Amino acid sequence: MEKEKPKKGFFEGLKSMIIEEEEIEVIENKSEEETEEKTEKKSTSAFQPPQQQTAPGKIVGVYDSKFYEMLAAAVDRSNLEGKDYIEFKKAINNMKNLKMAEESKYQAAFASLQGSRNGMTKEDLINSISHYVEVLNQERTKFETAIESKASVEIGQKEQLIETRQGEIDSMNEQIQKMMELIDTKTDEINVTIKEVEESKYSLATNAANFSVTSKMFEENLLEEKKKIEQCL
C-alpha cells in the first residue's frame, strides 16, 4: 500500500488561484511615444481583492504575500472538524477548468458534500464561513495591538527624543538671543568709550600743545625783558 503524501494546507494551494501576480503585456506595433503597459490579470475568484483607491495624504495598502500566508496559516490552524467551507472551496477549485457557470459549480460542490457521509448543510457552510471571518478578526486585533505596541516603542521614544531636542534647541536659541542682545549692548558701550577715548586724547594733546606754545612765549617774553633791562640799566 502506497504511503499517503502529506497534504499541503488548503490556503497554501489556494493562494495561487486567489491572487494573480501582475504581468507586463508588451504591445507590438506601437509608436515610439507609446510605452509598455502593465496590466493586472483579473480573477473571477470570490477572494479577488477590491480595486485600491488612492487618497491624497493617505497610505493605500496593497496585497502582501507574507500577510496572506500568516492569515492562511491561522485559518488552517482553526479548521473545523468535518465538512465545511474549506472542503466546499476545494470542490469549487477542482472544477475550475470545467466550462460551467459559477452558480452550477456552487450547486454541484454543495450537492457532493451534502450527499457525503456526515453530510454538510447550508447552515453548516454559512456558519463555517462566519467562524473563519471571526478567526481573521482575531488575527486583525492581534496584529493591530502588535502594531500599536511597536509604534509606542519605536515611534513614541523617537518622538519624545525629538521633543526633548527641540526644547534644548529652543532654550539654546533663547540663550543665543540674549547673548546677541548683550553683545549689541556691550558693542555700543565700546563704541561710546572709543569715542570718549579719542576725544580725551585730542583734548589732552591740544592742551599739551597749547601749554608748550604758551610757556615758550612766556619764556621768550621774560628773556626779552631781561635783555632790555641789561641794555637800559
Secondary structure, DSSP 4 states (H G I P E B T S, - for coil): -PPPPPPPPHHHHHHHHHSPPPEEEPPSS--TT--PEEEPPP--STTPPPPP--BTTBPPP---HHHHHHHHHHHHHTPPSSS-HHHHHHHHHHTTTS---HHHHHHHHHHHHHSSTTPPPHHHHHHHHHHHHHHHHHHHHHHHHHHHHHHHHHHHHHHHHHHHHHHHHHHHHHHHHHHHHHHHHHHHHHHHHHHHHHHHHHHHHHHHHHHHHHHHHHHHHHHHHHHHHHHH-
